[in-house]
Amino acid sequence: MKDTISHLHVMCKDWLRELEFYKTELPFFKQRLEEVASKNTSKDIKVEVGHFENKFYIINTHLDELLHDIKLKEEALIQNAIEQPKYINVKMIETDENLEDLMEFTATDFKNTKKEFYQFLSKYL
């Protein structure tokens, strides 16, 4: 499906804001996880703490990679707009469905991890 440069640019900006929001939440999650770890020394809890430490690390890495990819996409769109200013509002660029799918997956994964983490916190705090 084709889309306009301006619409794809707006989508990239929205995605960047969304990913930055997720990145700002991760330090709070890690801080809460440290609280649980410091108050509980049970082996079972340590296993769950390790699970969330790993999950947060993976999410953070994924967010960094996705931020990088979207910034590259945005730079390419800006370059297109500079080279072809008359075509900014003409549907002529293929929508990057891969990035859309990755954003959808990321949002769902983050939401599910957050829910699982809050359930964990409610048990141990």
OpenMM code with the backbone's topology and positions (N, CA, C; nanometers):
from openmm import Vec3, app, unit

residues = "MET LYS ASP THR ILE SER HIS LEU HIS VAL MET CYS LYS ASP TRP LEU ARG GLU LEU GLU PHE TYR LYS THR GLU LEU PRO PHE PHE LYS GLN ARG LEU GLU GLU VAL ALA SER LYS ASN THR SER LYS ASP ILE LYS VAL GLU VAL GLY HIS PHE GLU ASN LYS PHE TYR ILE ILE ASN THR HIS LEU ASP GLU LEU LEU HIS ASP ILE LYS LEU LYS GLU GLU ALA LEU ILE GLN ASN ALA ILE GLU GLN PRO LYS TYR ILE ASN VAL LYS MET ILE GLU THR ASP GLU ASN LEU GLU ASP LEU MET GLU PHE THR ALA THR ASP PHE LYS ASN THR LYS LYS GLU PHE TYR GLN PHE LEU SER LYS TYR LEU".split()
positions = [
    Vec3(0.0838, -0.1177, 0.0000),
    Vec3(0.0000, 0.0000, 0.0000),
    Vec3(0.0884, 0.1242, 0.0000),
    Vec3(0.0515, 0.2194, -0.0790),
    Vec3(0.1299, 0.3425, -0.0885),
    Vec3(0.0731, 0.4484, 0.0055),
    Vec3(0.1646, 0.5360, 0.0491),
    Vec3(0.1252, 0.6423, 0.1407),
    Vec3(0.2042, 0.7675, 0.1068),
    Vec3(0.1671, 0.8793, 0.1696),
    Vec3(0.2364, 1.0053, 0.1445),
    Vec3(0.3575, 1.0183, 0.2363),
    Vec3(0.4516, 1.0986, 0.1932),
    Vec3(0.5706, 1.1259, 0.2745),
    Vec3(0.5277, 1.1890, 0.4067),
    Vec3(0.4368, 1.2838, 0.4007),
    Vec3(0.3957, 1.3542, 0.5228),
    Vec3(0.3275, 1.2601, 0.6217),
    Vec3(0.2437, 1.1694, 0.5728),
    Vec3(0.1764, 1.0759, 0.6629),
    Vec3(0.2761, 0.9787, 0.7252),
    Vec3(0.3681, 0.9277, 0.6465),
    Vec3(0.4687, 0.8361, 0.6997),
    Vec3(0.5588, 0.9067, 0.8006),
    Vec3(0.5864, 1.0330, 0.7763),
    Vec3(0.6670, 1.1112, 0.8706),
    Vec3(0.5941, 1.1247, 1.0048),
    Vec3(0.4653, 1.1526, 0.9999),
    Vec3(0.3853, 1.1637, 1.1227),
    Vec3(0.3827, 1.0292, 1.1961),
    Vec3(0.3688, 0.9208, 1.1208),
    Vec3(0.3702, 0.7876, 1.1834),
    Vec3(0.5036, 0.7623, 1.2537),
    Vec3(0.6124, 0.7975, 1.1894),
    Vec3(0.7450, 0.7793, 1.2502),
    Vec3(0.7568, 0.8608, 1.3788),
    Vec3(0.7106, 0.9835, 1.3759),
    Vec3(0.7147, 1.0678, 1.4965),
    Vec3(0.6326, 1.0048, 1.6094),
    Vec3(0.5144, 0.9533, 1.5773),
    Vec3(0.4308, 0.8871, 1.6784),
    Vec3(0.5012, 0.7649, 1.7356),
    Vec3(0.5605, 0.6860, 1.6489),
    Vec3(0.6309, 0.5664, 1.6940),
    Vec3(0.7486, 0.6024, 1.7839),
    Vec3(0.8220, 0.7061, 1.7469),
    Vec3(0.9359, 0.7481, 1.8282),
    Vec3(0.8906, 0.7919, 1.9671),
    Vec3(0.7809, 0.8670, 1.9737),
    Vec3(0.7277, 0.9090, 2.1046),
    Vec3(0.6838, 0.7882, 2.1875),
    Vec3(0.6195, 0.6939, 2.1231),
    Vec3(0.5738, 0.5731, 2.1921),
    Vec3(0.6921, 0.4939, 2.2479),
    Vec3(0.7945, 0.4747, 2.1669),
    Vec3(0.9115, 0.3991, 2.2112),
    Vec3(0.9866, 0.4720, 2.3224),
    Vec3(0.9968, 0.6032, 2.3124),
    Vec3(1.0623, 0.6805, 2.4187),
    Vec3(0.9841, 0.6696, 2.5491),
    Vec3(0.8524, 0.6665, 2.5404),
    Vec3(0.7707, 0.6474, 2.6605),
    Vec3(0.8021, 0.5136, 2.7257),
    Vec3(0.8093, 0.4082, 2.6456),
    Vec3(0.8427, 0.2767, 2.7005),
    Vec3(0.9788, 0.2805, 2.7689),
    Vec3(1.0744, 0.3477, 2.7052),
    Vec3(1.2093, 0.3554, 2.7627),
    Vec3(1.2094, 0.4312, 2.8956),
    Vec3(1.1221, 0.5303, 2.9102),
    Vec3(1.1176, 0.6042, 3.0370),
    Vec3(1.0552, 0.5217, 3.1489),
    Vec3(0.9724, 0.4246, 3.1145),
    Vec3(0.9100, 0.3406, 3.2172),
    Vec3(1.0046, 0.2331, 3.2706),
    Vec3(1.0965, 0.1860, 3.1890),
    Vec3(1.1850, 0.0765, 3.2295),
    Vec3(1.2660, 0.1050, 3.3564),
    Vec3(1.3240, 0.2231, 3.3744),
    Vec3(1.3977, 0.2468, 3.4998),
    Vec3(1.3095, 0.2347, 3.6249),
    Vec3(1.1842, 0.2747, 3.6142),
    Vec3(1.0928, 0.2609, 3.7282),
    Vec3(1.0667, 0.1132, 3.7584),
    Vec3(1.0505, 0.0348, 3.6534),
    Vec3(1.0302, -0.1087, 3.6725),
    Vec3(1.1523, -0.1711, 3.7397),
    Vec3(1.2706, -0.1332, 3.6925),
    Vec3(1.3942, -0.1886, 3.7496),
    Vec3(1.4088, -0.1496, 3.8965),
    Vec3(1.3729, -0.0275, 3.9278),
    Vec3(1.3796, 0.0188, 4.0667),
    Vec3(1.2859, -0.0623, 4.1555),
    Vec3(1.1647, -0.0839, 4.1100),
    Vec3(1.0690, -0.1653, 4.1872),
    Vec3(1.1183, -0.3087, 4.2015),
    Vec3(1.1797, -0.3606, 4.0982),
    Vec3(1.2342, -0.4959, 4.1014),
    Vec3(1.3464, -0.5062, 4.2056),
    Vec3(1.4293, -0.4039, 4.2146),
    Vec3(1.5357, -0.4019, 4.3149),
    Vec3(1.4784, -0.3998, 4.4557),
    Vec3(1.3669, -0.3291, 4.4745),
    Vec3(1.3003, -0.3270, 4.6053),
    Vec3(1.2561, -0.4677, 4.6454),
    Vec3(1.1950, -0.5382, 4.5521),
    Vec3(1.1490, -0.6745, 4.5798),
    Vec3(1.2690, -0.7638, 4.6103),
    Vec3(1.3737, -0.7528, 4.5307),
    Vec3(1.4917, -0.8374, 4.5493),
    Vec3(1.5585, -0.8117, 4.6838),
    Vec3(1.5602, -0.6860, 4.7274),
    Vec3(1.6261, -0.6543, 4.8543),
    Vec3(1.5445, -0.6999, 4.9751),
    Vec3(1.4132, -0.7112, 4.9602),
    Vec3(1.3265, -0.7498, 5.0724),
    Vec3(1.3006, -0.9003, 5.0786),
    Vec3(1.3286, -0.9707, 4.9714),
    Vec3(1.2981, -1.1139, 4.9657),
    Vec3(1.4211, -1.1908, 4.9185),
    Vec3(1.4571, -1.2924, 4.9944),
    Vec3(1.5753, -1.3715, 4.9589),
    Vec3(1.5398, -1.5138, 4.9176),
    Vec3(1.4114, -1.5431, 4.9069),
    Vec3(1.3663, -1.6766, 4.8665),
    Vec3(1.4180, -1.7099, 4.7267),
    Vec3(1.4531, -1.8364, 4.7071),
    Vec3(1.5045, -1.8817, 4.5767),
    Vec3(1.3995, -1.8625, 4.4666),
    Vec3(1.2726, -1.8908, 4.4981),
    Vec3(1.1648, -1.8747, 4.3988),
    Vec3(1.1535, -1.7298, 4.3532),
    Vec3(1.1634, -1.6388, 4.4474),
    Vec3(1.1513, -1.4971, 4.4132),
    Vec3(1.2725, -1.4527, 4.3316),
    Vec3(1.3903, -1.5031, 4.3676),
    Vec3(1.5109, -1.4678, 4.2920),
    Vec3(1.5006, -1.5137, 4.1469),
    Vec3(1.4368, -1.6285, 4.1262),
    Vec3(1.4174, -1.6771, 3.9891),
    Vec3(1.3268, -1.5808, 3.9126),
    Vec3(1.2190, -1.5382, 3.9761),
    Vec3(1.1279, -1.4443, 3.9092),
    Vec3(1.1947, -1.3091, 3.8870),
    Vec3(1.2733, -1.2641, 3.9836),
    Vec3(1.3469, -1.1384, 3.9676),
    Vec3(1.4408, -1.1498, 3.8473),
    Vec3(1.5111, -1.2624, 3.8375),
    Vec3(1.6009, -1.2854, 3.7231),
    Vec3(1.5253, -1.2841, 3.5914),
    Vec3(1.4064, -1.3423, 3.5921),
    Vec3(1.3220, -1.3431, 3.4718),
    Vec3(1.2927, -1.2001, 3.4270),
    Vec3(1.2507, -1.1160, 3.5220),
    Vec3(1.2157, -0.9788, 3.4850),
    Vec3(1.3392, -0.8963, 3.4493),
    Vec3(1.4519, -0.9201, 3.5157),
    Vec3(1.5750, -0.8504, 3.4777),
    Vec3(1.6093, -0.8805, 3.3323),
    Vec3(1.6015, -1.0081, 3.2961),
    Vec3(1.6300, -1.0483, 3.1582),
    Vec3(1.5286, -0.9891, 3.0609),
    Vec3(1.4025, -0.9940, 3.0983),
    Vec3(1.2964, -0.9423, 3.0114),
    Vec3(1.3143, -0.7916, 2.9880),
    Vec3(1.3454, -0.7183, 3.0940),
    Vec3(1.3650, -0.5740, 3.0799),
    Vec3(1.4877, -0.5437, 2.9946),
    Vec3(1.5915, -0.6239, 3.0079),
    Vec3(1.7113, -0.6057, 2.9257),
    Vec3(1.6781, -0.6287, 2.7775),
    Vec3(1.6046, -0.7346, 2.7507),
    Vec3(1.5664, -0.7674, 2.6128),
    Vec3(1.4779, -0.6577, 2.5545),
    Vec3(1.3810, -0.6128, 2.6321),
    Vec3(1.2919, -0.5061, 2.5851),
    Vec3(1.3727, -0.3802, 2.5558),
    Vec3(1.4618, -0.3439, 2.6452),
    Vec3(1.5428, -0.2235, 2.6262),
    Vec3(1.6270, -0.2337, 2.4980),
    Vec3(1.6874, -0.3487, 2.4758),
    Vec3(1.7670, -0.3697, 2.3546),
    Vec3(1.6789, -0.3593, 2.2307),
    Vec3(1.5631, -0.4225, 2.2362),
    Vec3(1.4690, -0.4179, 2.1239),
    Vec3(1.4237, -0.2740, 2.0967),
    Vec3(1.3958, -0.1991, 2.2028),
    Vec3(1.3539, -0.0597, 2.1865),
    Vec3(1.4645, 0.0227, 2.1204),
    Vec3(1.5888, 0.0028, 2.1632),
    Vec3(1.7005, 0.0756, 2.1034),
    Vec3(1.7130, 0.0449, 1.9540),
    Vec3(1.7005, -0.0819, 1.9187),
    Vec3(1.7112, -0.1204, 1.7775),
    Vec3(1.5974, -0.0624, 1.6953),
    Vec3(1.4775, -0.0672, 1.7501),
    Vec3(1.3615, -0.0144, 1.6787),
    Vec3(1.3703, 0.1374, 1.6656),
    Vec3(1.4150, 0.2048, 1.7705),
    Vec3(1.4352, 0.3503, 1.7630),
    Vec3(1.5337, 0.3844, 1.6517),
    Vec3(1.6413, 0.3096, 1.6436),
    Vec3(1.7420, 0.3316, 1.5402),
    Vec3(1.6814, 0.3140, 1.4005),
    Vec3(1.6072, 0.2051, 1.3821),
    Vec3(1.5470, 0.1778, 1.2507),
    Vec3(1.4468, 0.2859, 1.2102),
    Vec3(1.3679, 0.3304, 1.3052),
    Vec3(1.2667, 0.4323, 1.2736),
    Vec3(1.3331, 0.5663, 1.2452),
    Vec3(1.4393, 0.5983, 1.3169),
    Vec3(1.5115, 0.7226, 1.2882),
    Vec3(1.5719, 0.7196, 1.1482),
    Vec3(1.6233, 0.6033, 1.1082),
    Vec3(1.6756, 0.5904, 0.9710),
    Vec3(1.5637, 0.6093, 0.8695),
    Vec3(1.4482, 0.5504, 0.8958),
    Vec3(1.3326, 0.5643, 0.8064),
    Vec3(1.2914, 0.7107, 0.7972),
    Vec3(1.2893, 0.7777, 0.9114),
    Vec3(1.2500, 0.9179, 0.9139),
    Vec3(1.3498, 1.0042, 0.8354),
    Vec3(1.4783, 0.9768, 0.8511),
    Vec3(1.5797, 1.0510, 0.7758),
    Vec3(1.5611, 1.0313, 0.6248),
    Vec3(1.5289, 0.9093, 0.5846),
    Vec3(1.5053, 0.8817, 0.4422),
    Vec3(1.3826, 0.9577, 0.3928),
    Vec3(1.2795, 0.9652, 0.4754),
    Vec3(1.1594, 1.0403, 0.4371),
    Vec3(1.1900, 1.1890, 0.4228),
    Vec3(1.2681, 1.2418, 0.5147),
    Vec3(1.3054, 1.3837, 0.5080),
    Vec3(1.3862, 1.4104, 0.3816),
    Vec3(1.4774, 1.3192, 0.3500),
    Vec3(1.5574, 1.3339, 0.2283),
    Vec3(1.4674, 1.3295, 0.1037),
    Vec3(1.3685, 1.2398, 0.1054),
    Vec3(1.2711, 1.2333, -0.0052),
    Vec3(1.1953, 1.3647, -0.0183),
    Vec3(1.1548, 1.4211, 0.0953),
    Vec3(1.0793, 1.5464, 0.0935),
    Vec3(1.1642, 1.6609, 0.0383),
    Vec3(1.2918, 1.6600, 0.0703),
    Vec3(1.3827, 1.7643, 0.0201),
    Vec3(1.4007, 1.7502, -0.1311),
    Vec3(1.4178, 1.6256, -0.1763),
    Vec3(1.4423, 1.6012, -0.3181),
    Vec3(1.3178, 1.6197, -0.4038),
    Vec3(1.2003, 1.5909, -0.3450),
    Vec3(1.0755, 1.5979, -0.4214),
    Vec3(0.9681, 1.6739, -0.3434),
    Vec3(0.9880, 1.8031, -0.3211),
    Vec3(0.8934, 1.8787, -0.2383),
    Vec3(0.7514, 1.8851, -0.2936),
    Vec3(0.7354, 1.8698, -0.4244),
    Vec3(0.6016, 1.8752, -0.4831),
    Vec3(0.5203, 1.7490, -0.4547),
    Vec3(0.5878, 1.6439, -0.4108),
    Vec3(0.5213, 1.5150, -0.3935),
    Vec3(0.5015, 1.4752, -0.2467),
    Vec3(0.5147, 1.5689, -0.1558),
    Vec3(0.5035, 1.5379, -0.0127),
    Vec3(0.3657, 1.4805, 0.0209),
    Vec3(0.2613, 1.5292, -0.0440),
    Vec3(0.1256, 1.4838, -0.0134),
    Vec3(0.0674, 1.3921, -0.1200),
    Vec3(0.1531, 1.3309, -0.1992),
    Vec3(0.1089, 1.2368, -0.3022),
    Vec3(0.1442, 1.0954, -0.2563),
    Vec3(0.0469, 1.0057, -0.2666),
    Vec3(0.0706, 0.8674, -0.2240),
    Vec3(0.1619, 0.7984, -0.3244),
    Vec3(0.2898, 0.7915, -0.2891),
    Vec3(0.3848, 0.7343, -0.3830),
    Vec3(0.4899, 0.6455, -0.3167),
    Vec3(0.4894, 0.6373, -0.1836),
    Vec3(0.5898, 0.5574, -0.1134),
    Vec3(0.5208, 0.4371, -0.0489),
    Vec3(0.5826, 0.3233, -0.0644),
    Vec3(0.5281, 0.2023, -0.0031),
    Vec3(0.5335, 0.2144, 0.1487),
    Vec3(0.4234, 0.1798, 0.2140),
    Vec3(0.4190, 0.1764, 0.3594),
    Vec3(0.5076, 0.0625, 0.4070),
    Vec3(0.5855, 0.0882, 0.5108),
    Vec3(0.6747, -0.0139, 0.5655),
    Vec3(0.5959, -0.0998, 0.6643),
    Vec3(0.5342, -0.2040, 0.6110),
    Vec3(0.4497, -0.2890, 0.6947),
    Vec3(0.5311, -0.3658, 0.7982),
    Vec3(0.6585, -0.3886, 0.7695),
    Vec3(0.7449, -0.4557, 0.8659),
    Vec3(0.7578, -0.3722, 0.9936),
    Vec3(0.7802, -0.2414, 0.9769),
    Vec3(0.7894, -0.1537, 1.0939),
    Vec3(0.6564, -0.1460, 1.1669),
    Vec3(0.5476, -0.1427, 1.0943),
    Vec3(0.4156, -0.1408, 1.1583),
    Vec3(0.3944, -0.2664, 1.2415),
    Vec3(0.4310, -0.3813, 1.1851),
    Vec3(0.4173, -0.5077, 1.2581),
    Vec3(0.5071, -0.5105, 1.3808),
    Vec3(0.6290, -0.4604, 1.3665),
    Vec3(0.7204, -0.4558, 1.4813),
    Vec3(0.6676, -0.3643, 1.5914),
    Vec3(0.6102, -0.2526, 1.5532),
    Vec3(0.5535, -0.1614, 1.6527),
    Vec3(0.4348, -0.2254, 1.7242),
    Vec3(0.3521, -0.2942, 1.6485),
    Vec3(0.2368, -0.3614, 1.7090),
    Vec3(0.2839, -0.4699, 1.8059),
    Vec3(0.3821, -0.5489, 1.7641),
    Vec3(0.4374, -0.6524, 1.8507),
    Vec3(0.4977, -0.5916, 1.9771),
    Vec3(0.5738, -0.4835, 1.9601),
    Vec3(0.6393, -0.4178, 2.0734),
    Vec3(0.5373, -0.3657, 2.1732),
    Vec3(0.4327, -0.3016, 2.1243),
    Vec3(0.3289, -0.2487, 2.2124),
    Vec3(0.2615, -0.3615, 2.2905),
    Vec3(0.2287, -0.4696, 2.2224),
    Vec3(0.1635, -0.5835, 2.2876),
    Vec3(0.2564, -0.6487, 2.3880),
    Vec3(0.3810, -0.6697, 2.3501),
    Vec3(0.4780, -0.7320, 2.4397),
    Vec3(0.5002, -0.6458, 2.5634),
    Vec3(0.5130, -0.5150, 2.5444),
    Vec3(0.5345, -0.4257, 2.6580),
    Vec3(0.4139, -0.4274, 2.7510),
    Vec3(0.2950, -0.4208, 2.6940),
    Vec3(0.1725, -0.4219, 2.7747),
    Vec3(0.1616, -0.5511, 2.8548),
    Vec3(0.1876, -0.6643, 2.7913),
    Vec3(0.1790, -0.7932, 2.8599),
    Vec3(0.2852, -0.8071, 2.9689),
    Vec3(0.4061, -0.7607, 2.9404),
    Vec3(0.5133, -0.7668, 3.0398),
    Vec3(0.4799, -0.6781, 3.1588),
    Vec3(0.4271, -0.5604, 3.1314),
    Vec3(0.3898, -0.4676, 3.2383),
    Vec3(0.2813, -0.5289, 3.3270),
    Vec3(0.1832, -0.5902, 3.2646),
    Vec3(0.0752, -0.6542, 3.3402),
    Vec3(0.1313, -0.7681, 3.4264),
    Vec3(0.2147, -0.8516, 3.3676),
    Vec3(0.2756, -0.9632, 3.4404),
    Vec3(0.3618, -0.9107, 3.5563),
    Vec3(0.4348, -0.8029, 3.5313),
    Vec3(0.5208, -0.7456, 3.6348),
    Vec3(0.4380, -0.6890, 3.7493),
    Vec3(0.3306, -0.6200, 3.7186),
    Vec3(0.2442, -0.5657, 3.8240),
    Vec3(0.1806, -0.6765, 3.9067),
    Vec3(0.1456, -0.7865, 3.8432),
    Vec3(0.0930, -0.9011, 3.9181),
    Vec3(0.2002, -0.9559, 4.0120),
    Vec3(0.3224, -0.9628, 3.9636),
    Vec3(0.4347, -1.0065, 4.0463),
    Vec3(0.4535, -0.9120, 4.1647),
    Vec3(0.4501, -0.7819, 4.1390),
    Vec3(0.4678, -0.6836, 4.2457),
    Vec3(0.3562, -0.6934, 4.3485),
    Vec3(0.2359, -0.7164, 4.3035),
    Vec3(0.1231, -0.7236, 4.3980),
    Vec3(0.1374, -0.8427, 4.4930),
    Vec3(0.2075, -0.9472, 4.4509),
    Vec3(0.2290, -1.0633, 4.5378),
    Vec3(0.3364, -1.0356, 4.6424),
    Vec3(0.4379, -0.9602, 4.6069),
    Vec3(0.5567, -0.9516, 4.6925),
    Vec3(0.5824, -0.8152, 4.7547),
    Vec3(0.5038, -0.7162, 4.7233),
    Vec3(0.5217, -0.5852, 4.7888),
    Vec3(0.4030, -0.5510, 4.8750),
] * unit.nanometer
topology = app.Topology()
chain = topology.addChain("A")
for resn in residues:
    res = topology.addResidue(resn, chain)
    for name in ("N", "CA", "C"):
        topology.addAtom(name, app.Element.getBySymbol(name[0]), res)
